[in-house]
Amino acid sequence: MTVKKYESGLTVIVEPNTALRSVTAGIMVGAGSFFETPENNGISHFIEHMQFKGTATRSAAQIVSQFDRAGAAYNAFTGKEYTCFYFKSIDEKLDECFELLSDLFLNAAYAQDELDRERKVILEEINMSKDEPDGVCYDVLYKTAFKGSSLGMEILGTKDNVRRFNKPEILEYKKYNYLPSNTAVAFVGNITEAQALELVERYMTAYVSQQYTAPRALGKQQYKGGYGEYIHDYEQSEISIAFPALTFADERTSTLAALDCILGSGMSSRLFQRLREKMGLVYSVYSSPWYGRTNGMFAVNVNVNVANVESSVAAVRNEIELILRDGVMAEETEKAKMQLKVTSLFSKENPMNYMLALLRWQVMAGLTYDIDKLIAEIQAVTPDKINAMAHEIFTGMPTFAYAGKKPSAKIIDIYNN
């Protein structure tokens, strides 16, 4: 692997793999809803859409047509702390596709007719996002846990904001966030270091030669916990019970990942075995850690019929109490470690997953993703470390979120009784 950092702050990561006949490439910028305000909430996601809607030399139709002619897979996504644009192409089409990706990233035109057209699309996306209880519960969870801070705002933003976003506002936001020092480029596949750097220097000249400007840094956000709900006539209800946890750069994330495996990740996990296999209460139950720059959370998520809400919440609470009281066993610790090791190694064999991991580590923490170091950290996990982690996490202030038909009692009251 090669990592090159230019004086502008732009970082390029290259992972050659001559066994492949393809290259996966991405550009990630540290811009997401975390860096927004109530007045411009949703602008990161709006910009993601608009980057594909024409440049100084190409129309929106020409951008997608050229990618399709090359047979490339391409897309973009926005999270709370970053936005990513990427493609996967055969090696002989790499130059053409990277020039196209660079053009839409650097030279988006934001024509008024495209702005007006795309805002309608995003308003429909916001409407659609309210149709699924899991997505709604996710938003309620963060809005409750980080009420009053940018982490509590929705990635899609508000309808009022989307209706009025304009070119000057977009350019103002990009001036402070779309910086070379806040951006990383990664290549994985049949490409050499020299080829990758030549492509970046030729097609992203402005980002290579620009004067260094430090990226914005936000401090730790206040975690508030509590209860939030969205009552709606969904067929199924979604429950999230979350606790403050580790940040992205914390060296103990492998221990938390092992706890995740044991408690709720996979069909052999404690929660799945109890709530689905033994009690038949749910179709879906799982745990999930979220690692951010300044904050983290560990959540248990349950998709359940409203009639089974009370029994399911009580069963989740009992499993958490059981871990706190009796701890985890050596056998399930070793199983969790093997699952994590295999998942990590498999991810390296998937060029898209590996490319995204390289970008996330660089943009989120300024670090190079080192799979050998990660495996060593996994191997060092012990039952005692997991038990200490469980006590650190599950004795913290919980956040409760619910989306669905009105239950017989609030889940916070069920959990606490």
C-alpha positions in Angstrom: 0.0 0.0 0.0 1.1 3.5 -0.8 0.0 6.7 1.0 0.9 10.0 -0.5 0.0 13.3 1.2 0.4 16.5 -0.8 1.3 19.9 0.7 -2.3 20.9 0.1 -3.3 18.2 2.5 -4.9 15.9 -0.1 -4.2 12.3 0.7 -4.0 9.5 -1.9 -4.0 5.8 -0.9 -3.1 3.1 -3.5 -3.6 -0.6 -2.9 -2.4 -2.5 -6.1 -3.9 -6.0 -6.8 -2.7 -7.4 -10.1 -5.0 -10.4 -9.6 -7.9 -8.1 -10.6 -8.9 -6.7 -13.9 -10.8 -3.9 -12.3 -10.1 -0.8 -10.2 -12.3 0.7 -7.5 -11.7 4.3 -6.9 -13.3 6.8 -4.5 -13.1 10.4 -3.3 -14.3 11.0 0.3 -14.6 14.4 1.9 -15.2 15.0 5.6 -18.5 16.8 5.1 -21.8 15.6 6.5 -24.7 16.6 8.7 -22.3 16.8 11.7 -20.8 20.0 10.1 -24.2 21.6 9.4 -26.4 24.1 11.3 -30.2 24.1 11.7 -30.2 26.7 8.9 -28.4 24.6 6.4 -29.2 21.1 7.6 -29.3 18.8 4.6 -26.9 20.7 2.4 -24.2 18.0 2.5 -26.7 15.5 1.0 -28.1 18.1 -1.4 -24.5 18.7 -2.7 -24.0 15.0 -3.1 -26.9 14.9 -5.5 -26.0 18.1 -7.3 -22.4 16.9 -8.1 -23.9 14.6 -10.7 -26.2 17.3 -12.3 -23.7 18.8 -14.7 -20.3 20.5 -14.8 -18.8 23.3 -16.9 -18.3 20.8 -19.8 -20.9 18.1 -19.3 -24.6 17.8 -18.7 -26.2 15.5 -16.2 -27.2 13.2 -19.0 -23.7 13.1 -20.4 -22.2 12.2 -17.0 -24.3 9.1 -16.5 -24.1 8.2 -20.2 -20.3 8.2 -20.1 -20.1 6.1 -17.0 -22.6 3.7 -18.5 -20.7 3.5 -21.8 -17.6 2.5 -19.8 -19.7 -0.2 -18.1 -18.8 1.3 -14.7 -20.7 0.9 -11.4 -20.9 4.4 -9.8 -22.7 6.2 -7.0 -22.3 8.4 -3.9 -23.6 8.6 -0.4 -23.7 11.0 2.5 -23.3 10.2 6.2 -23.1 12.2 9.4 -19.4 12.9 9.0 -18.4 12.3 5.4 -19.6 12.2 1.7 -18.2 9.8 -0.8 -18.2 9.6 -4.6 -16.9 6.4 -6.2 -16.9 4.0 -9.2 -15.7 0.6 -10.1 -14.5 0.0 -13.7 -12.4 -2.4 -15.7 -8.8 -1.3 -15.8 -8.8 -0.2 -19.4 -11.5 2.4 -18.6 -9.9 3.7 -15.4 -8.5 6.9 -17.0 -11.9 7.8 -18.5 -13.8 7.1 -15.4 -11.5 8.9 -13.0 -11.4 12.0 -15.2 -15.2 11.9 -15.0 -15.3 11.4 -11.3 -12.8 14.3 -10.8 -14.8 16.6 -13.0 -18.1 16.1 -11.2 -16.4 16.4 -7.8 -14.4 19.6 -8.7 -16.5 21.3 -11.3 -20.2 20.9 -10.6 -22.1 23.8 -12.2 -25.2 24.0 -9.9 -27.4 25.4 -12.8 -30.7 26.8 -11.5 -32.9 24.5 -13.5 -31.0 21.5 -12.2 -31.2 22.8 -8.6 -35.0 23.2 -9.0 -35.4 19.8 -10.5 -33.2 17.9 -8.0 -34.8 19.5 -4.9 -38.1 17.9 -6.0 -36.3 14.5 -6.1 -34.8 15.0 -2.6 -38.2 16.1 -1.2 -39.6 12.7 -2.5 -36.6 11.0 -0.8 -37.5 12.6 2.5 -41.1 11.5 2.1 -40.0 7.9 1.3 -37.7 7.9 4.3 -40.8 8.2 6.6 -42.3 5.0 5.1 -39.8 2.6 6.9 -39.9 2.4 10.7 -36.2 1.4 11.0 -35.0 4.6 9.3 -37.4 6.7 11.2 -36.3 5.1 14.5 -32.6 5.8 13.6 -33.4 9.5 13.2 -35.4 9.6 16.4 -32.6 7.9 18.2 -30.0 10.5 17.2 -32.3 13.4 17.6 -33.0 12.3 21.2 -29.5 11.3 22.2 -27.9 14.5 20.8 -30.8 16.9 21.1 -29.7 20.4 20.2 -26.4 19.4 18.6 -25.5 18.7 14.9 -25.3 15.0 15.5 -29.0 15.0 16.3 -29.9 16.4 12.9 -31.1 14.2 10.0 -28.8 13.6 7.1 -31.5 14.4 4.5 -32.3 17.7 6.2 -35.5 19.6 6.5 -38.0 20.2 3.7 -37.9 23.9 4.2 -34.1 24.0 3.8 -34.2 21.8 0.7 -36.8 24.0 -0.9 -34.5 27.1 -0.7 -30.9 25.8 -1.1 -29.2 27.9 -3.8 -25.8 28.1 -5.5 -24.3 30.8 -3.3 -25.2 28.8 -0.2 -23.7 25.7 -1.6 -20.5 27.4 -2.6 -20.2 29.0 0.9 -20.6 25.6 2.6 -18.0 24.0 0.2 -15.5 26.8 0.9 -15.2 25.6 4.5 -15.7 21.9 4.0 -14.6 20.7 0.6 -10.9 21.3 1.2 -7.9 19.2 0.0 -6.9 18.8 3.7 -10.4 17.3 4.3 -10.4 15.0 1.3 -8.9 11.5 0.5 -8.7 9.6 -2.7 -8.3 5.8 -2.8 -7.6 3.2 -5.5 -7.8 -0.6 -5.1 -7.2 -3.0 -7.9 -5.1 -3.4 -11.0 -3.2 -0.1 -10.8 0.3 1.0 -9.9 1.3 3.8 -7.5 2.7 5.8 -10.4 -0.5 5.4 -12.4 -2.7 6.5 -9.5 -0.6 9.6 -8.6 -0.4 10.6 -12.3 -4.2 10.4 -12.5 -4.7 12.5 -9.4 -2.1 15.1 -10.4 -3.6 15.4 -13.9 -7.3 15.5 -13.1 -7.3 17.0 -9.6 -4.6 19.6 -10.2 -6.5 22.3 -8.2 -6.6 20.0 -5.1 -3.0 19.0 -5.5 -1.5 22.5 -5.9 -3.9 24.4 -3.6 -2.5 26.1 -0.5 -3.0 24.2 2.7 -6.1 25.2 4.8 -6.8 23.3 8.0 -10.2 21.5 8.0 -12.9 22.4 10.5 -12.7 20.6 13.8 -15.8 20.2 16.1 -15.5 19.2 19.7 -17.4 16.5 21.6 -21.1 16.9 21.3 -23.3 16.7 24.4 -25.0 13.3 24.9 -28.3 13.7 26.6 -30.1 10.4 26.4 -33.8 10.1 27.1 -36.9 8.9 25.2 -38.2 9.8 21.7 -41.0 8.3 19.6 -42.7 8.6 16.3 -46.2 7.1 16.4 -47.4 5.9 13.0 -49.5 3.1 11.7 -46.6 0.9 10.5 -47.2 -2.9 10.2 -44.1 -3.5 12.3 -42.6 -1.3 15.0 -38.9 -0.5 15.5 -37.1 -0.1 18.9 -33.6 1.2 19.6 -32.0 1.2 23.0 -28.6 2.9 22.9 -25.7 3.8 25.2 -22.8 6.2 24.8 -19.8 4.3 23.5 -16.4 4.6 21.8 -15.1 7.0 19.2 -13.7 6.0 15.8 -10.0 6.3 16.9 -10.4 4.5 20.2 -8.0 1.6 20.4 -10.6 -0.5 22.2 -13.0 -0.8 19.3 -12.1 -4.4 18.7 -13.2 -5.2 22.3 -16.6 -3.5 21.7 -16.9 -5.3 18.3 -16.5 -8.6 20.2 -19.2 -7.6 22.7 -21.4 -6.7 19.7 -20.8 -10.2 18.2 -21.7 -11.9 21.4 -24.7 -9.9 22.3 -26.5 -9.2 19.0 -24.5 -9.6 15.7 -25.4 -12.7 13.9 -27.8 -15.7 14.3 -25.8 -17.3 17.1 -25.8 -14.1 19.2 -27.5 -14.0 22.6 -30.3 -11.6 21.6 -31.1 -13.5 18.4 -31.2 -16.8 20.1 -33.4 -15.5 23.0 -35.8 -13.2 21.3 -36.3 -15.0 18.0 -35.3 -18.7 18.4 -36.5 -19.3 21.9 -39.3 -16.8 22.5 -40.4 -16.3 18.9 -41.1 -12.6 19.5 -39.3 -11.0 16.6 -38.1 -11.4 13.1 -35.1 -9.1 13.4 -33.0 -8.2 16.4 -29.4 -7.0 16.4 -26.9 -4.7 18.1 -24.7 -2.2 16.3 -21.9 0.1 17.4 -21.5 3.6 15.8 -18.1 5.2 15.9 -17.9 9.0 15.3 -15.1 11.5 15.5 -16.1 12.9 18.9 -18.9 10.6 20.1 -20.0 7.0 19.8 -23.0 4.9 20.6 -23.9 1.2 21.0 -27.5 0.3 20.1 -29.7 -2.7 20.3 -32.4 -2.6 17.6 -35.6 -4.7 17.5 -38.2 -4.9 14.7 -41.4 -6.3 16.3 -45.1 -6.4 16.2 -46.6 -3.8 18.6 -48.2 -6.6 20.6 -44.7 -7.9 21.5 -43.1 -4.7 22.4 -43.3 -5.2 26.1 -42.0 -8.7 26.1 -39.2 -7.8 23.7 -37.9 -4.8 25.7 -37.9 -6.9 28.9 -36.0 -9.7 27.1 -33.4 -7.2 25.9 -33.0 -5.8 29.3 -32.6 -9.3 30.8 -29.8 -10.2 28.3 -27.9 -7.0 29.2 -28.3 -7.6 32.9 -27.1 -11.2 32.4 -23.9 -10.0 30.8 -23.4 -7.5 33.6 -24.0 -10.1 36.2 -22.3 -13.2 34.8 -20.0 -11.8 32.1 -19.1 -13.6 28.8 -17.6 -17.1 28.4 -14.2 -17.9 27.0 -15.8 -20.0 24.3 -18.1 -17.3 23.0 -15.2 -14.8 23.2 -13.1 -17.0 20.9 -16.0 -17.5 18.5 -16.5 -13.7 18.4 -12.8 -13.1 17.7 -12.9 -15.6 14.8 -15.9 -13.9 13.3 -14.2 -10.5 13.5 -11.0 -11.8 12.0 -12.8 -13.5 9.1 -15.0 -10.5 8.5 -11.9 -8.3 8.4 -10.0 -10.5 6.0 -13.0 -11.0 3.8 -13.5 -7.3 3.5 -10.0 -7.0 2.1 -11.0 -9.4 -0.7 -13.9 -7.1 -1.6 -12.4 -4.1 -3.4 -15.3 -1.8 -2.7 -15.4 -2.5 1.1 -11.7 -2.2 1.3 -11.5 1.0 -0.6 -14.2 2.5 1.7 -12.3 1.3 4.8 -9.2 3.0 3.6 -11.1 6.3 3.0 -12.9 6.2 6.3 -9.8 5.7 8.4 -8.0 8.5 6.6 -10.9 11.0 6.7 -12.2 10.2 10.2 -8.9 9.8 12.0 -6.0 10.7 9.7 -4.8 7.1 10.0 -3.9 4.4 7.5 -6.1 1.4 7.7 -3.8 -1.5 8.8 -5.5 -4.9 8.6 -2.6 -6.7 10.3 -2.8 -4.3 13.2 -6.5 -4.8 13.4 -6.1 -8.6 13.5 -3.5 -8.3 16.3 -6.0 -6.1 18.3 -8.7 -8.7 17.8 -6.4 -11.5 18.9 -5.7 -9.5 22.1 -9.3 -9.4 23.2 -10.1 -11.4 26.3 -13.3 -12.1 28.3 -12.1 -9.8 31.1 -11.7 -6.9 28.5 -15.2 -7.6 27.1 -16.7 -7.7 30.6 -15.1 -4.4 31.5 -16.4 -2.9 28.3 -19.9 -4.1 29.0 -19.8 -2.5 32.4 -18.5 0.8 30.9 -21.2 0.8 28.2 -24.3 -0.6 29.8 -24.0 1.5 33.0 -24.1 4.7 31.0 -27.2 6.8 30.4 -29.5 5.0 27.8 -31.4 6.5 25.0 -34.7 5.0 23.9 -36.3 5.5 20.5 -39.5 4.0 19.1 -41.3 4.2 15.7 -44.6 2.4 15.2 -48.1 2.0 16.5 -48.8 3.4 19.9 -47.5 0.7 22.4 -49.2 -0.2 25.7 -46.4 1.6 27.5 -43.4 3.7 26.6 -40.3 1.5 26.2 -38.4 3.6 28.7 -40.9 2.7 31.3 -40.9 -1.0 30.3 -37.1 -1.1 30.5 -36.8 0.7 33.8 -39.5 -1.4 35.6 
